[in-house]
Structure formats: C-alpha cells, structure tokens
Amino acid sequence: HASVAFRQALQLAACGLAGGSAAVLFSAVAVGKPRGGGDADTRATEPPVWTGARAGRGVWDTNWDRREPLSLINLKKRNVESGEDELTSRLDHYKAKATRHIFLIRHSQYHVDGSLEKDRTLTPLGREQAELTGLRLASLGLKFNKIVHSSMTRAVETTDIISKHLPGVSRVSTDLLREGAPIEPDPPVSHWKPEAVQYYEDGARIEAAFRNYIHRADARQEEDSYEIFICHANVIRYIVCRALQFPPEGWLRLSLNNGSITHLVIRPNGRVALRTLGDTGFMPPDKITRS
C-alpha cells in the first residue's frame, strides 16, 4: 500500500508541475539516492519515477521553456474593461515569429590519455573529421548566425577547424557546455560510475546550459536562425532528451559519433522536432569513431 500511495503522490506532484520541471525535480531526487543499501530492494520494485508521473498520458508541456505567451502576462493585473482585444494584442507582443534551427556538433576524436585537459588535443584523424564536418555544414547553404562552443581543448580545436569553412560566422566560448555527468543514467552502466558529487555539480551546470540555449525564438526575432553548438556527447544527449521531453535519465541510451551533427528544430509555438541525431553519413566509414 505504501508503494501505491507513493506513486499516487508522484502523479499529484506531476500535475502541479510543468512536465519538464517535474522530470527534473524527480530526477534530482533520484540523483541523491544511493544505488545500494536499504533502498535498493524498494527501488527495484518501483517503476522509473517518470512513468508514475506521465505514463500513458502523452502530455506535452507547452510552456517547457517558460516562454508560452499566456504565461508571460499577469492576467490579474489586466483591466477587465479593456476586453479581449487588448489581451490579443499583448499576447501577440510575446509570441515568437521565427523558427530556431539548433545544430549540436560533437567534438572530433582526441587523445584520451592526456594527463591534463589541455593535453587532450585532437588526433590526426580527429582533425580530418572536423574538416569533413565543416565541409558538410558549409554545403548545407544555410546562413549560420553564430557558433557557441565548449571551452574544453577538444571542442575549441574542433571549432577552429569548422570555423574555417564558415567564414564570417561569429563564435563564442562558454563553460556551460563543458563535458560532465548530467544525471544518473537509468538503467545504470557498469563501466561508467562517477561519484554522486559529480552529478550534483555537473548536472546543475548542464541543465543551466539547456535552459540558457534551448528555447523558442525571442519575440523580437524576425527571421529563422541557424545556430551551431560544438560540445560533448553527454551534454548533447541530455539536451536532446530534455528538448523532446523524454525522461532525461535515458541520455546514456543514445550514442553519438565524433564530429556528428544533431539537428533540433524549435518552432514559434514551442514544438520541438529532431531532424537528425548523430549524423555522420557524410564521412567515409573508415573515418568514423565514437571515442
């Protein structure tokens, strides 16, 4: 009976929270729970927390990025006598008009045995991969608005090479997109078990990267935008799960090749579509790696 009550409590909590927020909240709670010990048996008999909150409902949180126009208006302060015309006008003021195209690029192959982060430079093959990715992006014929890249060495070097193929596109470095452990994966894997504190530290930063960069267009944006983000596999996989409102704990079930292109589309109404995930079809088979 206790487990049934717990599931019901989760469902009630999820109803009171936006779907994305609920997933993050429940995930944050799960991060703090140890895999072993007295909790282990109880956890094994319970379904994943997101199934209790969302199973079978097919609910899409329209305000996942907190930019749904109606949510930006304080209806209590609205003059009742002004009627629907003013409300419509104010809603139009907050409505996005443009579509954002987000291209998430994983860095190329690098020397994983470098003792310091600055020593983990691209391998010769990694440099070839970056050239191929740059050529592919240039061949799309799109007017790219900007390149945002992780400040880690392998991402910076990948950006240096790709940028040569996209002259005139501005670039900016950020620590938010650095590699890390976003959230404890479910199911767990035996070969990768970072300390719980790493999820606690990295998870908040990577979630901040998602909230900062992945959202519908600003209402002032008139034309569709094409933006490139060059970063890391864990970051990209987590962002994809969050953007599609899939359980973020499933990020490790996705696999991304080095130099791959993942294309997200965010419509003015907040709908999100995944055009490609980890595409490396533009590379010869002997140039494709994942490490």
MARMARZA-436613 format. One record per residue (C-alpha): x, y, z; residue number from 0; residue in three letters. Coordinates in nm, 4 decimals, decimal comma. Layout:
x:y:z:nr:rest
X:Y:Z:NUM:Ala;
...
This chain:
x:y:z:nr:rest
0,0000:0,0000:0,0000:0:His;
0,2884:0,2334:0,0719:1:Ala;
0,4219:0,1949:-0,2805:2:Ser;
0,0777:0,2683:-0,4296:3:Val;
0,0472:0,5797:-0,2146:4:Ala;
0,3937:0,6887:-0,3249:5:Phe;
0,3020:0,6527:-0,6930:6:Arg;
-0,0186:0,8487:-0,6373:7:Gln;
0,1785:1,1231:-0,4651:8:Ala;
0,4137:1,1411:-0,7617:9:Leu;
0,1211:1,1709:-1,0000:10:Gln;
-0,0312:1,4517:-0,7963:11:Leu;
0,3017:1,6292:-0,7791:12:Ala;
0,3473:1,5985:-1,1531:13:Ala;
0,0058:1,7545:-1,2141:14:Cys;
0,1124:2,0551:-1,0125:15:Gly;
0,4380:2,0973:-1,2026:16:Leu;
0,5152:2,1553:-1,5671:17:Ala;
0,6155:1,8235:-1,7243:18:Gly;
0,9772:1,9220:-1,7816:19:Gly;
1,0104:2,0645:-1,4322:20:Ser;
0,8614:1,7512:-1,2823:21:Ala;
1,1108:1,5347:-1,4665:22:Ala;
1,3996:1,7456:-1,3446:23:Val;
1,2671:1,7538:-0,9884:24:Leu;
1,2156:1,3790:-0,9698:25:Phe;
1,5497:1,3195:-1,1399:26:Ser;
1,7247:1,5452:-0,8891:27:Ala;
1,5718:1,3423:-0,6076:28:Val;
1,6853:1,0194:-0,7730:29:Ala;
2,0414:1,1504:-0,8070:30:Val;
2,0714:1,1768:-0,4315:31:Gly;
1,9541:0,8211:-0,3707:32:Lys;
2,2228:0,5542:-0,3458:33:Pro;
2,2014:0,2506:-0,5707:34:Arg;
2,2786:0,0084:-0,2940:35:Gly;
2,1915:-0,0226:0,0734:36:Gly;
1,8487:-0,0387:0,2291:37:Gly;
1,6922:0,1494:-0,0603:38:Asp;
1,7979:-0,0990:-0,3255:39:Ala;
1,5133:-0,3501:-0,2925:40:Asp;
1,2440:-0,0833:-0,2853:41:Thr;
1,3845:0,0893:-0,5904:42:Arg;
1,3982:-0,2346:-0,7880:43:Ala;
1,0251:-0,2964:-0,7431:44:Thr;
0,9233:0,0571:-0,8347:45:Glu;
0,8854:0,1715:-1,1953:46:Pro;
1,1020:0,4684:-1,3017:47:Pro;
0,9672:0,7853:-1,1437:48:Val;
0,8752:0,9400:-1,4761:49:Trp;
0,6359:0,6542:-1,5577:50:Thr;
0,4309:0,7309:-1,2491:51:Gly;
0,4107:1,0952:-1,3454:52:Ala;
0,3485:1,0704:-1,7183:53:Arg;
0,2762:0,7116:-1,8268:54:Ala;
0,0158:0,6836:-2,0996:55:Gly;
-0,0823:1,0481:-2,0842:56:Arg;
0,1154:1,1725:-2,3821:57:Gly;
0,1281:1,5164:-2,2238:58:Val;
0,3382:1,7835:-2,3918:59:Trp;
0,4252:2,0756:-2,1659:60:Asp;
0,3630:2,3740:-2,3945:61:Thr;
0,5396:2,6046:-2,1502:62:Asn;
0,8538:2,3919:-2,1185:63:Trp;
1,0810:2,6899:-2,1900:64:Asp;
0,8724:2,9352:-1,9850:65:Arg;
0,8053:3,1393:-2,2993:66:Arg;
0,4429:3,0479:-2,3654:67:Glu;
0,2856:3,3925:-2,4293:68:Pro;
-0,0095:3,3439:-2,1935:69:Leu;
0,2275:3,2583:-1,9092:70:Ser;
0,4105:3,5893:-1,9569:71:Leu;
0,1020:3,8004:-1,8936:72:Ile;
-0,0233:3,8740:-1,5442:73:Asn;
-0,3955:3,8274:-1,6036:74:Leu;
-0,4848:3,9545:-1,2569:75:Lys;
-0,3459:4,2962:-1,3438:76:Lys;
-0,5322:4,3134:-1,6740:77:Arg;
-0,8053:4,5767:-1,6911:78:Asn;
-1,1268:4,3756:-1,7184:79:Val;
-1,2983:4,6544:-1,9113:80:Glu;
-1,0348:4,6555:-2,1858:81:Ser;
-1,1661:4,3219:-2,3136:82:Gly;
-1,0211:4,0565:-2,5396:83:Glu;
-0,8694:4,2949:-2,7949:84:Asp;
-0,6077:4,4173:-2,5524:85:Glu;
-0,5327:4,0623:-2,4394:86:Leu;
-0,4835:3,9535:-2,8008:87:Thr;
-0,2546:4,2491:-2,8624:88:Ser;
-0,0459:4,1724:-2,5559:89:Arg;
-0,0247:3,8045:-2,6474:90:Leu;
0,0995:3,8986:-2,9961:91:Asp;
0,3705:4,1076:-2,8323:92:His;
0,5108:3,7945:-2,6649:93:Tyr;
0,4593:3,5453:-2,9484:94:Lys;
0,7639:3,4077:-3,1259:95:Ala;
0,7593:3,4512:-3,5041:96:Lys;
1,0714:3,2658:-3,6127:97:Ala;
1,1986:2,9095:-3,6055:98:Thr;
1,5310:2,8237:-3,4435:99:Arg;
1,7494:2,5554:-3,6001:100:His;
1,9981:2,4187:-3,3465:101:Ile;
2,2943:2,2173:-3,4789:102:Phe;
2,4674:2,0257:-3,1973:103:Leu;
2,8120:1,9072:-3,3026:104:Ile;
3,0159:1,6587:-3,1036:105:Arg;
3,3906:1,7326:-3,0979:106:His;
3,6215:1,5156:-3,3065:107:Ser;
3,8397:1,2267:-3,1865:108:Gln;
4,1020:1,3333:-2,9320:109:Tyr;
4,3919:1,1962:-2,7283:110:His;
4,2050:1,0477:-2,4319:111:Val;
4,5265:0,9641:-2,2459:112:Asp;
4,6324:1,3262:-2,1915:113:Gly;
4,7143:1,3783:-1,8231:114:Ser;
4,5802:1,7351:-1,8258:115:Leu;
4,2727:1,8666:-2,0042:116:Glu;
4,4885:2,0920:-2,2234:117:Lys;
4,6814:1,7829:-2,3387:118:Asp;
4,3690:1,6124:-2,4720:119:Arg;
4,4099:1,7547:-2,8189:120:Thr;
4,2606:1,6240:-3,1432:121:Leu;
4,4247:1,3244:-3,3092:122:Thr;
4,5209:1,3478:-3,6787:123:Pro;
4,2028:1,1540:-3,7574:124:Leu;
4,0072:1,3930:-3,5347:125:Gly;
4,1334:1,6870:-3,7376:126:Arg;
4,0204:1,5109:-4,0561:127:Glu;
3,6771:1,4536:-3,9013:128:Gln;
3,6435:1,8224:-3,8138:129:Ala;
3,7299:1,9161:-4,1728:130:Glu;
3,4596:1,6812:-4,3003:131:Leu;
3,2044:1,8235:-4,0540:132:Thr;
3,2950:2,1780:-4,1559:133:Gly;
3,2562:2,0898:-4,5237:134:Leu;
2,9200:1,9286:-4,4533:135:Arg;
2,7870:2,2316:-4,2650:136:Leu;
2,9092:2,4677:-4,5365:137:Ala;
2,7454:2,2531:-4,8061:138:Ser;
2,4026:2,2989:-4,6467:139:Leu;
2,3938:2,6526:-4,7846:140:Gly;
2,2494:2,7987:-4,4656:141:Leu;
2,3162:3,1425:-4,3255:142:Lys;
2,4524:3,0436:-3,9859:143:Phe;
2,4092:3,3094:-3,7180:144:Asn;
2,6697:3,2030:-3,4649:145:Lys;
2,8864:2,9265:-3,3242:146:Ile;
2,8793:2,8615:-2,9491:147:Val;
3,1410:2,6164:-2,8257:148:His;
3,2609:2,4482:-2,5089:149:Ser;
3,5770:2,5924:-2,3589:150:Ser;
3,7452:2,2482:-2,3390:151:Met;
4,0504:2,1957:-2,5615:152:Thr;
3,8996:1,9317:-2,7907:153:Arg;
3,5913:2,1449:-2,8540:154:Ala;
3,7989:2,4597:-2,9171:155:Val;
4,0193:2,2787:-3,1691:156:Glu;
3,7159:2,1292:-3,3435:157:Thr;
3,5648:2,4781:-3,3635:158:Thr;
3,8876:2,6231:-3,5058:159:Asp;
3,8742:2,3800:-3,7981:160:Ile;
3,4984:2,4040:-3,8610:161:Ile;
3,5116:2,7850:-3,8486:162:Ser;
3,7483:2,7921:-4,1465:163:Lys;
3,4657:2,6551:-4,3578:164:His;
3,2155:2,9115:-4,2257:165:Leu;
3,3934:3,2476:-4,2671:166:Pro;
3,2238:3,5444:-4,1069:167:Gly;
3,0238:3,3394:-3,8551:168:Val;
3,0892:3,4750:-3,5057:169:Ser;
3,1937:3,2371:-3,2311:170:Arg;
3,1740:3,2489:-2,8533:171:Val;
3,3176:3,0188:-2,5851:172:Ser;
3,1261:2,9061:-2,2774:173:Thr;
3,1991:2,6916:-1,9718:174:Asp;
2,8335:2,5852:-1,9550:175:Leu;
2,8815:2,3383:-2,2409:176:Leu;
3,1829:2,1602:-2,0909:177:Arg;
3,1610:1,7814:-2,0619:178:Glu;
3,0276:1,6263:-1,7432:179:Gly;
2,7831:1,3886:-1,5778:180:Ala;
2,4353:1,5375:-1,6381:181:Pro;
2,2181:1,2978:-1,4394:182:Ile;
2,2418:0,9419:-1,3106:183:Glu;
2,1554:0,7169:-1,6059:184:Pro;
1,8768:0,4625:-1,5825:185:Asp;
1,9450:0,1779:-1,6397:186:Pro;
2,2925:0,2137:-1,4872:187:Pro;
2,6071:0,1002:-1,6667:188:Val;
2,8925:-0,0910:-1,5071:189:Ser;
3,1794:0,0740:-1,6952:190:His;
3,0971:0,4354:-1,6015:191:Trp;
3,0255:0,5219:-1,2390:192:Lys;
3,1235:0,8758:-1,1424:193:Pro;
3,0914:0,9896:-0,7830:194:Glu;
2,7484:1,1212:-0,6827:195:Ala;
2,9001:1,4644:-0,6227:196:Val;
2,9878:1,4845:-0,9937:197:Gln;
2,6201:1,4544:-1,0920:198:Tyr;
2,5403:1,7185:-0,8311:199:Tyr;
2,7983:1,9620:-0,9660:200:Glu;
2,7795:1,8930:-1,3406:201:Asp;
2,4052:1,8314:-1,3562:202:Gly;
2,3109:2,1819:-1,2486:203:Ala;
2,5528:2,3364:-1,4986:204:Arg;
2,4375:2,1222:-1,7918:205:Ile;
2,0737:2,1889:-1,7034:206:Glu;
2,1632:2,5594:-1,6979:207:Ala;
2,3103:2,5216:-2,0482:208:Ala;
1,9836:2,3664:-2,1656:209:Phe;
1,7722:2,6438:-2,0160:210:Arg;
2,0027:2,9149:-2,1459:211:Asn;
2,0369:2,7965:-2,5056:212:Tyr;
1,7430:2,5686:-2,5884:213:Ile;
1,4145:2,7583:-2,6135:214:His;
1,1825:2,9075:-2,8736:215:Arg;
1,2904:3,2250:-3,0528:216:Ala;
1,2673:3,5614:-2,8839:217:Asp;
0,9573:3,7555:-2,9905:218:Ala;
1,1848:4,0229:-3,1421:219:Arg;
1,3491:3,7720:-3,3766:220:Gln;
1,2062:3,8283:-3,7233:221:Glu;
1,3845:3,5631:-3,9315:222:Glu;
1,4607:3,1956:-3,8802:223:Asp;
1,8011:3,1339:-3,7218:224:Ser;
2,0656:2,8655:-3,7709:225:Tyr;
2,2950:2,8191:-3,4728:226:Glu;
2,5836:2,5787:-3,4161:227:Ile;
2,6804:2,4433:-3,0735:228:Phe;
3,0073:2,2494:-3,0610:229:Ile;
3,0400:2,0498:-2,7413:230:Cys;
3,0308:1,6968:-2,5989:231:His;
2,8370:1,3720:-2,6197:232:Ala;
2,6915:1,3735:-2,2674:233:Asn;
2,5789:1,7340:-2,2995:234:Val;
2,4171:1,6782:-2,6401:235:Ile;
2,2415:1,3578:-2,5343:236:Arg;
2,0978:1,5224:-2,2253:237:Tyr;
1,9842:1,8278:-2,4241:238:Ile;
1,8061:1,6071:-2,6789:239:Val;
1,6160:1,4193:-2,4073:240:Cys;
1,5148:1,7425:-2,2328:241:Arg;
1,4145:1,9187:-2,5535:242:Ala;
1,1910:1,6285:-2,6610:243:Leu;
1,0565:1,5943:-2,3049:244:Gln;
1,1806:1,2376:-2,2871:245:Phe;
1,2992:1,1064:-1,9484:246:Pro;
1,6400:1,2731:-1,9053:247:Pro;
1,7694:0,9620:-1,7257:248:Glu;
1,7714:0,7934:-2,0680:249:Gly;
2,0513:1,0092:-2,2098:250:Trp;
2,3107:0,7310:-2,1979:251:Leu;
2,0974:0,5110:-2,4251:252:Arg;
2,1819:0,7430:-2,7152:253:Leu;
2,5134:0,7091:-2,8978:254:Ser;
2,6990:0,9827:-3,0880:255:Leu;
2,9963:0,9594:-3,3221:256:Asn;
3,2807:1,2089:-3,3178:257:Asn;
3,2115:1,5102:-3,5381:258:Gly;
2,8447:1,4129:-3,5697:259:Ser;
2,5619:1,6555:-3,6400:260:Ile;
2,2386:1,6575:-3,4386:261:Thr;
1,9699:1,8935:-3,5695:262:His;
1,6909:2,0234:-3,3429:263:Leu;
1,4128:2,2483:-3,4672:264:Val;
1,2171:2,4728:-3,2299:265:Ile;
0,9003:2,6198:-3,3800:266:Arg;
0,7450:2,9528:-3,2762:267:Pro;
0,4711:2,7659:-3,0879:268:Asn;
0,7342:2,5814:-2,8813:269:Gly;
0,7054:2,2482:-3,0607:270:Arg;
1,0365:2,0679:-3,0943:271:Val;
1,1433:1,8234:-3,3653:272:Ala;
1,4597:1,6161:-3,4014:273:Leu;
1,5662:1,6239:-3,7671:274:Arg;
1,8859:1,4228:-3,7267:275:Thr;
2,0610:1,2535:-3,4359:276:Leu;
2,4380:1,2000:-3,4532:277:Gly;
2,4598:1,2104:-3,8330:278:Asp;
2,7991:1,1119:-3,9780:279:Thr;
2,6715:0,9844:-4,3121:280:Gly;
2,8906:1,2463:-4,4780:281:Phe;
3,2078:1,0704:-4,3506:282:Met;
3,3730:0,7674:-4,5143:283:Pro;
3,3201:0,4569:-4,2957:284:Pro;
3,6906:0,4342:-4,2110:285:Asp;
3,6835:0,7869:-4,0628:286:Lys;
3,4000:0,7213:-3,8179:287:Ile;
3,4787:0,6847:-3,4456:288:Thr;
3,2984:0,7241:-3,1138:289:Arg;
3,5834:0,7621:-2,8650:290:Ser;
